[in-house]
């Protein structure tokens, strides 16, 4: 019985292999992205109901939606130009929201383009381009399917391998907890936090997306330098398991020439 399961698991493993856009890294996603997007809709709705959001008419909320829409357009353009990746955004219904009076320095993006930015992050982003750094990075996690990859790793460790898959389909509390941890919604991410490999990769994809959206990717260096000062002696969710400040900036600078190839300024950033 075990050998039979192992055989089918290996087949599923092989069929689930794909490559991440831009970096070309091979990855394994054992979970159906469509299932994760269904759960995303449920969990995102629950989050919005449980937390106060800044009204749509507020200038800061409008800025979040402006930057989000610009990054969204860049992502769609890149995926359409590289048709082998087009399916990665199939079914996406983008939403961008800003939490109200929340000093948490964090942001995240669920599958399907469900984005939340916390107001505590805005004093660090400083301007529209700084905000594009963060939103490009978080959206990149979803496009690269890092959450699916992390959940797949956990699933592969479970006896029978299909436990998490079944839990997802039935929307159990355990599955909801794993989902929220995987996508950074929970504070104190623990074992399912994005790996350093994922963070470096999200930086690279994010730089390309923000550059395509008309934002200067060089601003990423200044932003992460500001984050380094904020993180001194404190725990910030968005920095959980991230590369060290020096290493991250070094990797960003190394990738910058490639990102700049996509950069064509379209408008002057608006300072908050």
Beta strands, then each sheet from edge to edge (+ up, - down):
strand 1: 17-19
strand 2: 26-28
strand 3: 95-98
strand 4: 107-110
strand 5: 114-117
sheet 1: 1+ 2-
sheet 2: 3+ 5+ 4-
end
